[in-house]
Amino acid sequence: MKPPAKPPVFLERASYRQRRLGDAGRFLPVLGAVLWLIPLLWASDGPETPSKAGMVTYIFVIWLVLIGLAAVLSRLLPDTDQPSDDTRR
Protein backbone atom coordinates (compact mmCIF):
# COMPACT_ATOMS: atom_id res chain seq x y z
CA MET A 1 0.00 0.00 0.00
CA LYS A 2 1.31 3.44 -0.94
CA PRO A 3 1.66 6.15 1.69
CA PRO A 4 -0.63 9.13 1.10
CA ALA A 5 0.84 11.71 -1.25
CA LYS A 6 2.04 14.86 0.43
CA PRO A 7 0.55 18.06 -0.93
CA PRO A 8 3.09 20.37 -2.56
CA VAL A 9 4.55 23.04 -0.34
CA PHE A 10 3.12 26.39 -1.36
CA LEU A 11 3.84 29.74 0.20
CA GLU A 12 1.98 32.82 -0.78
CA ARG A 13 4.12 35.20 -2.76
CA ALA A 14 3.68 38.08 -0.31
CA SER A 15 4.58 36.07 2.79
CA TYR A 16 7.56 34.49 1.01
CA ARG A 17 8.82 37.95 0.01
CA GLN A 18 8.36 39.26 3.55
CA ARG A 19 10.33 36.35 4.98
CA ARG A 20 13.20 36.89 2.55
CA LEU A 21 13.26 40.61 3.37
CA GLY A 22 13.40 39.71 7.06
CA ASP A 23 16.28 37.35 6.33
CA ALA A 24 18.06 40.15 4.48
CA GLY A 25 17.56 42.42 7.50
CA ARG A 26 19.08 39.80 9.79
CA PHE A 27 22.03 39.30 7.42
CA LEU A 28 22.80 43.02 7.16
CA PRO A 29 24.91 43.22 10.38
CA VAL A 30 26.95 40.20 9.26
CA LEU A 31 27.55 41.81 5.88
CA GLY A 32 28.59 45.04 7.60
CA ALA A 33 31.05 43.25 9.88
CA VAL A 34 32.65 41.46 6.95
CA LEU A 35 32.92 44.65 4.91
CA TRP A 36 34.40 46.55 7.85
CA LEU A 37 37.05 43.88 8.35
CA ILE A 38 38.29 44.11 4.75
CA PRO A 39 40.74 46.96 5.53
CA LEU A 40 42.54 44.60 7.90
CA LEU A 41 43.44 42.46 4.88
CA TRP A 42 45.04 45.35 3.02
CA ALA A 43 48.84 45.39 3.07
CA SER A 44 50.18 47.65 5.81
CA ASP A 45 53.59 48.20 4.24
CA GLY A 46 54.93 48.38 0.76
CA PRO A 47 54.72 50.70 -2.23
CA GLU A 48 50.98 50.22 -2.81
CA THR A 49 49.85 50.78 0.75
CA PRO A 50 46.45 52.49 0.91
CA SER A 51 46.43 55.72 2.85
CA LYS A 52 44.83 55.95 6.28
CA ALA A 53 42.45 58.56 4.90
CA GLY A 54 41.39 56.09 2.22
CA MET A 55 40.74 53.43 4.83
CA VAL A 56 38.66 55.77 6.98
CA THR A 57 36.75 56.93 3.91
CA TYR A 58 36.05 53.29 3.00
CA ILE A 59 34.70 52.57 6.49
CA PHE A 60 32.39 55.62 6.45
CA VAL A 61 31.14 54.82 2.95
CA ILE A 62 30.32 51.26 4.05
CA TRP A 63 28.60 52.68 7.13
CA LEU A 64 26.44 54.99 4.98
CA VAL A 65 25.60 52.17 2.56
CA LEU A 66 24.50 49.97 5.47
CA ILE A 67 22.31 52.78 6.81
CA GLY A 68 20.75 53.19 3.35
CA LEU A 69 20.12 49.46 2.97
CA ALA A 70 18.56 49.29 6.44
CA ALA A 71 16.29 52.23 5.58
CA VAL A 72 15.16 50.58 2.34
CA LEU A 73 14.52 47.26 4.08
CA SER A 74 12.58 48.94 6.88
CA ARG A 75 10.33 50.62 4.30
CA LEU A 76 9.71 47.34 2.47
CA LEU A 77 8.94 45.27 5.57
CA PRO A 78 5.40 45.46 6.95
CA ASP A 79 4.73 47.13 10.27
CA THR A 80 4.00 44.22 12.63
CA ASP A 81 3.17 46.39 15.65
CA GLN A 82 -0.26 47.29 14.34
CA PRO A 83 -3.02 44.68 14.74
CA SER A 84 -4.39 43.09 11.61
CA ASP A 85 -7.93 43.72 10.38
CA ASP A 86 -9.06 40.34 11.73
CA THR A 87 -8.29 41.22 15.36
CA ARG A 88 -9.92 44.68 15.34
CA ARG A 89 -13.47 44.91 16.69
C-alpha positions in Angstrom: 0.0 0.0 0.0 1.3 3.4 -0.9 1.7 6.1 1.7 -0.6 9.1 1.1 0.8 11.7 -1.2 2.0 14.9 0.4 0.6 18.1 -0.9 3.1 20.4 -2.6 4.6 23.0 -0.3 3.1 26.4 -1.4 3.8 29.7 0.2 2.0 32.8 -0.8 4.1 35.2 -2.8 3.7 38.1 -0.3 4.6 36.1 2.8 7.6 34.5 1.0 8.8 37.9 0.0 8.4 39.3 3.6 10.3 36.4 5.0 13.2 36.9 2.6 13.3 40.6 3.4 13.4 39.7 7.1 16.3 37.4 6.3 18.1 40.1 4.5 17.6 42.4 7.5 19.1 39.8 9.8 22.0 39.3 7.4 22.8 43.0 7.2 24.9 43.2 10.4 26.9 40.2 9.3 27.6 41.8 5.9 28.6 45.0 7.6 31.0 43.3 9.9 32.7 41.5 6.9 32.9 44.7 4.9 34.4 46.5 7.9 37.1 43.9 8.3 38.3 44.1 4.7 40.7 47.0 5.5 42.5 44.6 7.9 43.4 42.5 4.9 45.0 45.4 3.0 48.8 45.4 3.1 50.2 47.6 5.8 53.6 48.2 4.2 54.9 48.4 0.8 54.7 50.7 -2.2 51.0 50.2 -2.8 49.8 50.8 0.8 46.5 52.5 0.9 46.4 55.7 2.9 44.8 55.9 6.3 42.4 58.6 4.9 41.4 56.1 2.2 40.7 53.4 4.8 38.7 55.8 7.0 36.7 56.9 3.9 36.0 53.3 3.0 34.7 52.6 6.5 32.4 55.6 6.4 31.1 54.8 2.9 30.3 51.3 4.0 28.6 52.7 7.1 26.4 55.0 5.0 25.6 52.2 2.6 24.5 50.0 5.5 22.3 52.8 6.8 20.8 53.2 3.4 20.1 49.5 3.0 18.6 49.3 6.4 16.3 52.2 5.6 15.2 50.6 2.3 14.5 47.3 4.1 12.6 48.9 6.9 10.3 50.6 4.3 9.7 47.3 2.5 8.9 45.3 5.6 5.4 45.5 6.9 4.7 47.1 10.3 4.0 44.2 12.6 3.2 46.4 15.7 -0.3 47.3 14.3 -3.0 44.7 14.7 -4.4 43.1 11.6 -7.9 43.7 10.4 -9.1 40.3 11.7 -8.3 41.2 15.4 -9.9 44.7 15.3 -13.5 44.9 16.7 
